[in-house]
Amino acid sequence: MLKIHQIFMLKFVLLFSVTLLITSVISYIALKNIIIEHNKNHLKHAIELIKIDLENIENLDDYAVKVHKSTSLRVTIISENGTVLAESSADKKEMDNHSSRFELMQSNVQDYGDITRYSDTVGADFLYVAKRVTYKNEQIYIRLSMSLAQIMYDFYSLWTKLFFVFFVILIIAAFISRSMSQRIVYDISQITNYLDEVSNKNYKAVIKTKYFYEFLQISLLLKNLVKKLSKNEKKKIKNMAKLRLVNKQRNDILSALSHEFKNPVASIIGYAQTIQEDSDMPQSIRSKFLSKISSNGEKISKMLDRLALSVKLENGDLTINKSKFDLKQLCSEVASNLASKYKDREIVVQVDELMLFSDKTMLELVLINLVDNALKYSRGNVIIEFKEKKISVKDSGIGIKDEHLEKITSKFYRVDKNSWDNSMGLGLAMVKYILKALDSSLEIKSEFGKGSTFSFSIKSMLKS
């Protein structure tokens, strides 16, 4: 199968050759007619010159021979009845009557008569031109003729030169076609190499077409397409990374749920089986076990509520109900409630009285999570402080490493190889979502081994 550049070169040469052939045929016919017409005119002029001298001529035979020698033209003088009176190139006695010759009959109705035919007398093709003239008060015909062999020789000589020129032009055209073909091959190879690189996902490959505008346009379109493919590939990689992250988070969720629900569920099952198996159990112990079952059930319920709340917060489905309340009173209530859970710990409230206009329940949930985390992962006192329109919860616990600071507010995030643990990984994520809904944000400062400070601004809550 031929390649595109070979087809181009073949068709180019073929088209040029056919065009040259047609042009040659047309030129041949045109030139031949032009040359014959030119010689007809030449013979006519010669007849006119002979006509001028004819009145002074006595011997027509000698005159015919003399003209032939001077012009190389065959001279025939014919009487009105067709008898040959004088002939320069043959014996007039052996010549037939010429009254039926076409050129003579035509000269009777026109100024001149002419024809091209084969001469039996001389044995060659001749161009004949005849004219009817008056000689010594009688009508005669002067007929001049010339051999077409010389005419055609001159014509073929000219045509040979023209053919040589055409042949040179054909060679030049073939060379130009080959040069163009090579350029086409170069541009196509650039495109095919580029496509090969792209198929191997080398989106940084270079394409340099430099000869044809159309190939340049194709290369630009290919570059734009490759840019889109590159972007799609990056998106695909990102999406795959997201999918892997989602799968990891899903596994983390299952692990967190399993971990958090395992203990209360195991306690409920254990106490329930013990009660079921011991029918003689004292009422006081039975009541104690039932109380344990109830508290563990409430614990599971609260964990589910927290999970549902975190989903609502993440989806923005939570409705904020604003009201006026005292900041100091809220902080004191949070400290009092958590103090009953951590009886051997002290929560210091350093907050002045200040009226806020916000969602009290949500702000209380923020403080409970922050203080509970501080108590859980530190040994000293926990401080709730208000300064420069910011509420801060400070502890002197184990702190958080720098690489975990930006991640600990992510849902279900857990810090490995560290005692830091935010339960199901929902607490700080909920705090972040709630503060965002309240037009605030969480700031974390921590030094590993020395403690952490969790702060948020209440500027937006001062408006009424």
N, C-alpha and C positions, 0 to 999 in steps of 0.2 A: 504494500500500500504506500502510495506516495505521500510525503510530508507536505505541509502547507507551503513551505518556501519552494519546494520542488514543483508543486502545482503552479505556483505563482510564476516561477521562471519559465516553465514549459508553456503556459498560456501566453505569457508576455511575448516569448520568441515566436510562438505559433501565430499570434495575432499580428505581430509585426511582419512576419514572413508573408502571411496572406495579404495583408495590406500592401506590402511591397510588390507581390505578384500581380494583384489587381491593378495597382498603379503602373506596373511595367507593361501589362497588356494594353491598358488605355493609352499609355505613352507611346507604345509601339505603333498602334493604329493611328494615333494623332500625328506622330512624327512622320510616319510613312505618307499619310495624306498631305501633310504640309510640304514634304520634299517633292512629291509628285506634282502638287499644285504649283510649287515654286518653279519646277522645270517646265510645266505647261506655259507659265507666264514668260519664261525665258524663250521658249520656242515661238510664242506669239510675237515677242519683240523682234526676234530674228526674222520672222516672216515679214514684218513691217519694214525692216531694213532692206530685205530682198525686193520687196514691192517697189521701193523707191528707185533701186538700180535697174529694175527689170526692163524699163522702156529703152534703155541704152544697150541692152544685150542682144547680140545677133545669134550667137551660138549658145543655145540653152544647155547642151551637154557639157561644154567646157565650163560654163558658169556653175553648173551643179557640182562638178568635180572640184572647182576652185573653192566654192563655199565649204564643201566637205573638208577639204584640206585645212582651211582656216579655222573651222569651228568644230570639227569632228562630228558634225551632225549629218545624218543621212538626208539628202535632198532629192525629192521626187516632184517632177512637174508633169501634170496630167491635163489632157485636153478635156473639153466639155463632155465629149462622148465616152470618156474613160480610158482613152489610149494614153500610154505612158510616153511623154515627149522627151523627158530627160531623167536620168537616174544616176546618182553618184556612187552607188555601192553595188550595182548588179547590172546585168545585160538587159536592157529594156525590151529587147526583142523576145526574150523568153518570159517576160512578165505578162500576166493575165490582164484582161480589161478590168479597170478599177471603178467602173461606174457604180458598182453595187457596194463599194466600201462605205462603211458607216460614217466615217469622219467626213467623206466627201458629201454624202447626202445631208449630213447635219449642217455642213457649211453653207448649203443652199438656203437654209431657213434661219441660220444664225450667223453671226460674224465669223465664228470659228467652229470647227468640228474637232472633237478629240476622242481618243479611245486608247486603251492599253490592251495589246493582244500579241499573240505569238506570230512571228513572221516566218512563213514557209520558205521564202526566198533566201533570207539570211540565216534562218534557223536559230532565232533568239526572241525573247520578249522585248517588245518595243512600245514606246509611248509615241503616239501619232497625233500631230496637230495640223489641220488643213484649213486653207482660206481660199475663197473664190475671188479672183482678181481679173483685171482686164489687161491683155497683152496684145498689142498691135490690132486693136479693135475686136479682139476675140476673147471669150471667157475661158479662162484656164484655172487650174487649181495648183496652188503651191502647198506641198505637204512636206513638213519637216518631222523627222523622228529621231529618237535617241534610244540607245540600248538601256533597258532597265537594269542590266547586270551591273553597270557602273554606278547607276543610281542606288541600287540596293547595296552594292559594296560600300559606298559612302555611308549609307544608312546604317549598315551593320557595324561599320567601323565606329560610328558615333554611339550606337547602341551598346557596343562592347565596353566603351569607356564609361557610359552611364551605368551599365551592369556592374562594372568594377567599383564604381562609387557606391552603388546600392549594397554591394557585398561588404564593403568597408563599413558602411553604416550599420549593416546587420551584425557584424562582429562587434562594433562599438555598443550596439543595443544589447547584445548578449552579455558583454562585459558589464554594462550598467545593470542589467537584470541580475547577473550573478552577485554584483556588489550589493544591490538592494536585498537580494535573497539572504546574503550573509548577515546583513543588518537585521532582517526579520528573524533569522535564526538566533541572533544574539539576544534580541528583546524577548523572544519566546522562551529561550533557555533561562533568562533571568526570572521570568514569571513562573516557569515550571520548578526551578530550584527553590524559589520563594515558597511556592505551594507545598513542596516536599518538606521544607523546614517547618512550615506551619502545621502540616499533618503530624509532625513529630513534637508538636506543642512548643516549638521555639518561636514565641511571639515577638522576639526581639530581632528576628532575621531582617536583613536589609535587601531591598529590591531597587535596582537602578536600570530602568529602561531609558535609553537616550536617543533613539533614532526616530520613532514614530509617535505622533501625538495620540493616536488611538490606544497604543499600548501604554502610554503614560497615563491616560484616563483609566485604563483597566487597573494599572498598578495603584493609582490613588484610591480607587474603589476597593481594591483588595486590602490596602492598608487600613482603610476605615472599617472594613469587615473584620480584619484581624484585631483591631482595637476593641471592637465589640466582643469578639470571641475571648480576648484577654480579660476584659471586664467580667464577662459571664463566667470565665474560669475562676477568677478571683472570688466572684460571688458564690460560685459553687463550693470553692474551698472554705469560704466563710460559713456558708450554710452547713457544710459538713461538720465544721468545727462547732457550730451552734447545736447541730443534732447530737454530736458527741457530748457536748456540755449538757444538753437537755437530758440525754440518757444517763449521764453521770449524776445530774441533779435528781433524776427520777430514782436512781439507785440510792442516792443519799437520803431522799425523802423516805423511801421504804425502810432504809436502815435506821433513820431517825425515829420514824413511827414505831418500828419494831422494838428499838431500844427503849423508847419512852413508855410504850404501852406494856412492855414485857413484865416489868416489876409489879405495877398495880393489878394487871390481869392475873399474874401468878399468885399474888396475895389473895385476890378474890377467890380464885379456884381453890387455893390451899385452905383458907378459912371455911369455905363452903363445904369442901370434902370432909374436913374435920368435924364440922357440925353434923353432917349427914351420917358419918360413920359412928359417931359417939352419941347414942341416944340418951345416955345417962349423964351427959355433961351438965355441970351446975349452971343455973340460970345466969349467974353473974358473968361466968366465962362466955356463955353463949351470947349474952348481950354485948360483951366486949368484942367478940369476933364479928358479930353483926355490924357493930359500929365501925370496925376496921373495913368490912366489906363496903359499907356505905361511903366511907371517906375515900376509899380507892376508886369507887364508882364516880364520885364527885370530881376526883382528880382527872379521871379519863374524860369526863364531860367538859371540864375546864380546858383541857388540852385541845379537844375538838373545837370548842368555842374559839380558842386562840387561832387555830388553823383556819377556821371559817372567816374570822375577822381579818386575818392577814390577806386572804384571797380577796375580800371586799376592798380592803385598802389598796391592794395592788391594781385592782380593776377600776378603782375610782368610784365604787358604788356606795361608799359610806356617806351618809348625810351628816353634816356638821350642824349641831344645835348650840348656838351661842347664848351665853347668859353672863351676868355679872357675878363675880365671886372674889373672895380675898385670897391672895397668893400664899400668905403666911399660914392661914388656916388650912389650905389644901396641903401644903408641905408637911404641916404638923400631923394631919390625919394619915398621910402616907407613912410617915415615920412611926406613928403609933401602931398602925396595922402591921407593919413589918417587924416591929419590935417584939410582938407576941410570937412571931415565927422564929426570930433569932434572939432568944432571951438573954444570951451571954454577950451580945453586941450592943454598941451604942451608936445611935444615929443623931448627929449634931445638925440642928436646923439654924442656919444663920441668914434668915430672911425677914425683912421688915414687912409691915402691913402695906399691901398695895392692891388696889382694885383692878381686876382684869376683865376683859370682855371677850370670851372665847368659849370653846366647848370644854366644860369642866371635866366631864367623864373621860374624854380623850387625853386631856393633859394629865389627869390622874393616872391613866394607864401608862403614859410615857414615864412619869416619875417612878411608878411602881417597878417597871422593867429596869430602869437605870439603877435605882437603889438596890433592887433585888440582886442584880448582877454584881454590883459593887460589894455587897455583903457576902455573896456566894464565893467570890474569887479574891477575897482579901481577909486579913486577920485583924487589922486595927479598926479604928473608928471610920465611919463613913460620914462625909460632910455634904449637906445640901446648902449651897451658897448662892446668894443673889448679889451680883455686882455688875455695874455698867450695862444694865438692862439685859443681862444674861443670867440664866439659871445654870448652875454647874453642880454635878455630882462627882465628888472626889473620893478616891480610895488610895490606900498605900499597899496594894496587892502585888501580884506577880507582873502586871503590865502586859503589853502586847508588842510583839516584834513588828518592825516597820513593814515587812512584806505582807503582813496580815491586816494592817490598818484600813486599807481601802476595800477589803473583801468581807470584813466581819459583819457589815450591815446587809450583805446579800442573803437572800432567803435560803435557809437550810445549810448555810456555810458553817463548817466546823474547822477549827484549827487543830491540825495534827501535831503530834510530838510536843504537846504543850498542855498544861493543865487548864488552859482557858477553854471554856465550853459554855455556849449560850443555849443550853437545853436542846430543844428541837431545832435550834437555829432560826427561830421566828421572832424572838424578843427584840433584837436590835433592828431587824427588818421592819417590824411593826412600828417601832419608834420612828424610823426614817420616813415611812409612809404617812404616819399621823402628823409629824411635824411639817411635812410638805403640804398636807391638806390644811394646816393651820398657818401657812405662809411663813414657815421657819425652816431651819435645817439643823442637822446634828453635826457638831464639831467634836473630834476626838483627838486628845493629846495624851500620849503614853510613852513611858520609858521602861523598857523591859527590866523587870526586877525591882522597880521603884514605885510603880503605881500608874493610875490612869485618871483622866478627867474628861467627863462627857458633858458638853455644854450645848445650849440652844438659846437663841434670842427670843425675847417676848415683845419686841417693838410693835409687831402687828397686833398684839393682844391688848395693847394700851388704848386702842381706839374704841370709842363707844358709839 
